[in-house]
Amino acid sequence: MDPLGLSRQMLPAELIRFKQTGKVITVLTAWDSLSSALVEAAGADVILVGDSLGMVALGHPTTLPVTLEQMLHHTQAVGRGLYLPINKQPLVVCDLPFLSYQCGEDKAVAAAGSLLKNSCAAGVKLEGAEPEILAVIERLVRMGIPVMGHLGLTPQAVHRLGYRKQAEDQQSQIKLLKQAVDLQQVGCFALVIEHVPECIGSRLKKELQIPVIGIGAGDDCDGQVRVTADLIGLTSKQPPFSQPLVPGRKLFIEALASWVKEQHRSGENPTKEASQQAPD
């Protein structure tokens, strides 16, 4: 509730209230105005402008090439696709891309601050919980920048971890559980947990006070996040934990191919026909 009676967008900390009241949190990605309009109309609580757009929209094989400038550009486009009154719009969170926060606290504050200052984003997401990352998150939070954490399969660490399932042995599970607590202690308002055993997502949901948002972490989380392009079947290959709801790629290709064939049938040589019908 806004004590001043002013319309404003949802605050990231309100996701904690969702957890406390048992409301399941729904998060979908968007990368431009068209996708954000669809996600907003679908009723998602949160729009994540993920650096997955590097693969979905820009054609890169990983998320690593995505720049801060590109993330800002796409987040601004996402904002232009939102049409509901601001107090009814989804919360927008933007990924900090590779090397925008790993090179020190000052650079991270400048990067995150630029996104919040120049776009509709009200929070940022970053990966990992190494001591250096924890120091960055603590600094960001102190500077008034809300932070969502991300553990498990962290795509920016693809060259070290690959895209395989994480935390499958006891030692790595103990480490992940400790990292999750560390992220909560330094001030994260929510935690994404990706491609880990279901027992990890369920345990974190019970032990953390902040929302645990799963993707390939089982159903017993406080919420779920998915890459929208995966759900609507636009990508040529989906991860095992995110099967398409509709065969979008196939449907769209067939529809477009039908239109192309129809044009070929109905206008084999329209220039010649038009010249024959033209008056002398």
Backbone hydrogen bonds, N-H to C=O, Kabsch-Sander energy under -0.5 kcal/mol:
donor,donor_aa,acceptor,acceptor_aa,energy
5,G,2,D,-1.6
10,M,89,Q,-0.5
14,E,11,L,-1.8
15,L,12,P,-2.0
16,I,13,A,-1.4
17,R,13,A,-0.7
18,F,14,E,-1.7
19,K,15,L,-1.9
20,Q,16,I,-2.2
21,T,17,R,-2.1
22,G,18,F,-0.6
22,G,19,K,-1.0
23,K,18,F,-2.2
25,I,222,D,-2.2
27,V,224,Q,-2.4
28,L,46,V,-2.1
29,T,226,R,-1.4
30,A,48,L,-1.5
36,S,32,D,-2.1
37,A,33,S,-1.8
38,L,34,L,-1.7
39,V,35,S,-2.3
40,E,36,S,-2.7
41,A,37,A,-2.2
42,A,38,L,-1.7
43,G,39,V,-0.7
43,G,40,E,-1.2
44,A,39,V,-1.6
45,D,26,T,-1.1
46,V,26,T,-2.0
47,I,91,L,-3.3
48,L,28,L,-2.3
48,L,46,V,-0.6
49,V,47,I,-0.6
49,V,93,V,-3.0
50,G,48,L,-1.5
53,L,50,G,-1.9
54,G,51,D,-1.9
55,M,52,S,-1.4
56,V,52,S,-2.7
57,A,53,L,-2.3
58,L,53,L,-1.7
60,H,54,G,-3.0
66,V,63,T,-1.4
71,M,67,T,-2.1
72,L,68,L,-2.4
73,H,69,E,-2.4
74,H,70,Q,-2.6
75,T,71,M,-2.3
76,Q,72,L,-2.5
77,A,73,H,-1.6
78,V,74,H,-2.4
79,G,75,T,-2.1
80,R,76,Q,-1.5
81,G,77,A,-0.7
81,G,78,V,-1.2
82,L,79,G,-1.1
88,K,85,P,-2.6
89,Q,85,P,-0.6
89,Q,86,I,-0.8
91,L,45,D,-2.3
93,V,47,I,-2.7
93,V,91,L,-0.5
94,C,123,G,-2.3
95,D,49,V,-2.4
96,L,125,K,-2.7
100,S,97,P,-2.0
104,G,101,Y,-0.7
108,A,104,G,-1.8
109,V,105,E,-2.6
110,A,106,D,-2.3
111,A,107,K,-2.3
112,A,108,A,-2.9
113,G,109,V,-2.7
114,S,110,A,-1.9
115,L,111,A,-1.7
116,L,112,A,-2.2
117,K,113,G,-2.4
118,N,114,S,-1.9
119,S,115,L,-0.7
122,A,92,V,-3.1
123,G,92,V,-0.7
124,V,146,P,-2.3
125,K,94,C,-2.0
126,L,148,M,-1.9
128,G,150,H,-2.6
134,L,130,E,-2.8
135,A,131,P,-2.0
136,V,132,E,-1.7
137,I,133,I,-2.7
138,E,134,L,-2.5
139,R,135,A,-1.9
140,L,136,V,-2.7
141,V,137,I,-2.8
142,R,138,E,-2.1
143,M,139,R,-1.7
144,G,141,V,-1.7
145,I,140,L,-2.6
148,M,124,V,-2.9
149,G,190,A,-2.6
151,L,192,V,-2.6
153,L,194,E,-2.5
154,T,152,G,-0.8
157,A,154,T,-2.6
158,V,155,P,-1.5
160,R,157,A,-1.6
161,L,157,A,-3.2
162,G,157,A,-0.5
162,G,158,V,-1.9
164,R,161,L,-0.7
166,Q,195,H,-2.8
173,Q,169,D,-1.9
174,I,170,Q,-2.4
175,K,171,Q,-2.0
176,L,172,S,-2.3
177,L,173,Q,-2.5
178,K,174,I,-2.0
179,Q,175,K,-2.4
180,A,176,L,-2.4
181,V,177,L,-1.7
182,D,178,K,-2.4
183,L,179,Q,-2.4
184,Q,180,A,-1.9
185,Q,181,V,-2.4
186,V,182,D,-1.8
187,G,184,Q,-1.2
188,C,183,L,-2.2
189,F,147,V,-2.3
190,A,147,V,-0.6
191,L,211,P,-2.4
192,V,149,G,-2.6
193,I,213,I,-2.3
194,E,151,L,-2.4
195,H,215,I,-2.7
196,V,216,G,-1.2
200,I,197,P,-1.4
201,G,197,P,-1.2
202,S,198,E,-2.3
203,R,199,C,-2.1
204,L,200,I,-2.6
205,K,201,G,-2.1
206,K,202,S,-1.5
207,E,203,R,-2.2
208,L,204,L,-2.6
213,I,191,L,-3.3
213,I,211,P,-0.6
214,G,212,V,-0.6
214,G,223,G,-2.6
215,I,193,I,-1.9
221,C,219,D,-1.8
222,D,212,V,-1.8
223,G,212,V,-1.2
224,Q,25,I,-2.2
225,V,214,G,-2.2
226,R,27,V,-1.7
228,T,226,R,-0.6
230,D,227,V,-1.1
231,L,227,V,-1.8
232,I,228,T,-2.2
233,G,230,D,-1.3
234,L,229,A,-2.7
235,T,229,A,-1.0
242,S,239,P,-1.8
245,L,231,L,-3.8
246,V,231,L,-0.9
248,G,246,V,-2.1
249,R,233,G,-2.7
251,L,247,P,-2.6
252,F,248,G,-2.9
253,I,249,R,-2.2
254,E,250,K,-2.3
255,A,251,L,-2.3
256,L,252,F,-2.7
257,A,253,I,-2.7
258,S,254,E,-2.1
259,W,255,A,-1.8
260,V,256,L,-2.5
261,K,257,A,-2.5
262,E,258,S,-2.1
263,Q,259,W,-2.2
264,H,260,V,-1.9
265,R,261,K,-2.2
266,S,262,E,-2.6
267,G,263,Q,-1.6
273,E,269,N,-2.0
274,A,270,P,-2.4
275,S,271,T,-1.8
276,Q,272,K,-1.8
277,Q,273,E,-1.6
278,A,274,A,-1.0
